[in-house]
C-alpha cells in the first residue's frame, strides 16, 4: 500500500487546494476544506492510499494542478 501526501506550500491559495480536492478526489466541500486546513496547520496530510499504480496517477494529477504531492510507502 502507498500513500499520497500533500504538503503545505506558500504558492497555492486555500480555495484552490480545496477546489482540487473536490474536483480530482471527488470530496464534498466540507471534507475538502477540512483537509486543506489540516495541511495548512500541520504541514502535510495523506489524501489517498492504495495500490502503487492508482496512487501514482493521483499524485501526478495533483501535481499537474500545482499541488506539492509525494508518494510514501504505507
Secondary structure as UniProt FT lines:
FT   STRAND          2..7
FT   HELIX           14..25
FT   HELIX           29..42
FT   STRAND          44..50
FT   HELIX           52..64
FT   TURN            65..66
FT   STRAND          68..73
//
